[in-house]
Amino acid sequence: MSVNLSSASTMDVPRGLAGVVVADTEVGDVRGREGFYHYRQYSAVDLARTRRFEDVWHLLVHGELPDARRSAAFAAETAALRGLPEGVAVALPALAAAAGAGANPLAGMRTALSLLGAAKGFRPVYDVDADRRREDTVVAAAAVPTLLTALYRLGRGLAPVEPREDLPYAANYLYMLTGVEPDPERARAIEQYLISTIDHGFNASTFTARVIASTGADVAACLVGAVGALSGPLHGGAPSRALDTLDAIGTPDRIDPWIRERVLAGERVMGFGHAVYRTEDPRSRMLREIARRFGGPRVEFAVEVERHVEAILAELKPGRELHTNVEFYAGVVMELCGLPREMFTPTFAAARVVGWSANILEQAADSKIIRPVARYVGPGAPVEVPAAA
Ligand SMILES: CC(C)(COP(=O)(O)OP(=O)(O)OC[C@H]1O[C@@H](n2cnc3c(N)ncnc32)[C@H](O)[C@@H]1OP(=O)(O)O)[C@@H](O)C(=O)NCCC(=O)NCCS
């Protein structure tokens, strides 16, 4: 048996790094037991209730809420960055075609973001000062809705819709998706959803962004990695699945048998459970309120499903405290606002890109690379390498 010399300086941590503190942050925090989360010193839900998306973006990347003058200036600055460089715009039809008709635009966006970073001359965060890093995050985040909506439309045989500088971030996003200026109630509902999902602790995509930032790579590289992590169904890929669940259940009388059968078979009910919250997810509460503002049979059915599933999970998974997470009502709200299901996770990305930005900036200011170790559990080494046949 070989001796692992590095083991003398290692320590074990829980699976999935649960509960392990790996950084100090001023970006925000999630208090799972209280059901509370915040961006810097403000309740995220209060920000979503009272502020514009651009103001919260400013808070995240500049560290403070802007005054009225600064708010208008930042909104204008970001709106002016929505257009795409020619070299990126001409690549989008090929990316959409490669992904196939009707595809979710997230995969194409990863590639397009890489191109955008190159076209805009992004340099390794290690090599540039804090102002330039911040500028690069703003340039990238401002272009994300344009990339997503253009790829979505191209994948359906439609021409991209040019961004409008006179519309706020959320309204412009919906406009670029449909080509029609959204009604204010829907635009505000999506804006509130976007604000509420900007950041949420050291989730997998944020951690990924920070790991890449810790290597000194450029902002586009950090964001592309983060988008990849977000796309997984255990992270950002669930809202359309939560709606699929509502569709599959169909009617109130089928809730009970449908859910029991799945949970007893070891399956997870999408839109329920959270790695950190052990009480109601505050985002879910806010989004339920927004859904109820619209009302209608779909919303009533979702509320009914929530009530039943919580009771069944409490019975079948006692002590686990499984409630709706952000994705359950996010799906309902996005559907009410006319967003197609393939755009649910991309829309999440259009918000989270701001949280990733703040985390990348914070990580880039720290020169320590994130580099844990793994326990080797394979066959004992070294074994003589067999001669090539
Ligand atoms: C989000 C999630 C990955 C968090 O997982 P986690 O905190 O690591 O929880 P665990 O995987 O340790 O699960 C603990 C127990 O609860 C069960 N559980 C967790 N979420 C469940 C769900 N949605 N439906 C049914 N059972 C669930 C697990 O099966 C496990 O049961 P066991 O102890 O009998 O094995 C998990 O709740 C999940 O898969 N939810 C569905 C997907 C989803 O909605 N994702 C969006 C997240 S915002």
The ligand as an ORCA input file, in Angstrom:
! r2SCAN-3c Opt
* xyz 0 1
  C     -32.647     21.102     -4.437
  C     -32.119     19.751     -3.969
  C     -31.061     19.257     -4.968
  C     -31.492     19.924     -2.586
  O     -31.027     18.725     -2.192
  P     -30.337     18.436     -0.780
  O     -30.533     19.527      0.196
  O     -28.961     18.039     -1.064
  O     -31.226     17.323     -0.234
  P     -30.871     15.810     -0.233
  O     -30.521     15.423     -1.641
  O     -29.858     15.593      0.837
  O     -32.246     15.154      0.176
  C     -32.629     14.897      1.500
  C     -33.829     13.990      1.474
  O     -34.967     14.687      0.975
  C     -35.450     14.091     -0.228
  N     -35.807     15.131     -1.164
  C     -35.144     16.305     -1.367
  N     -35.786     17.016     -2.298
  C     -36.858     16.283     -2.690
  C     -37.881     16.480     -3.631
  N     -37.924     17.588     -4.382
  N     -38.805     15.549     -3.779
  C     -38.764     14.426     -3.039
  N     -37.823     14.174     -2.123
  C     -36.876     15.089     -1.950
  C     -34.267     13.279     -0.746
  O     -34.715     12.218     -1.567
  C     -33.639     12.804      0.528
  O     -34.398     11.749      1.033
  P     -33.658     10.552      1.829
  O     -33.048     11.218      3.036
  O     -34.780      9.615      2.134
  O     -32.627     10.026      0.880
  C     -33.265     18.725     -3.885
  O     -34.209     19.160     -2.956
  C     -33.921     18.455     -5.241
  O     -33.431     17.618     -5.988
  N     -35.065     19.135     -5.546
  C     -35.708     18.974     -6.813
  C     -35.010     19.768     -7.905
  C     -35.232     21.246     -7.800
  O     -36.332     21.712     -7.522
  N     -34.155     22.017     -8.043
  C     -34.174     23.479     -7.957
  C     -33.367     23.945     -6.778
  S     -33.523     25.683     -6.492
*
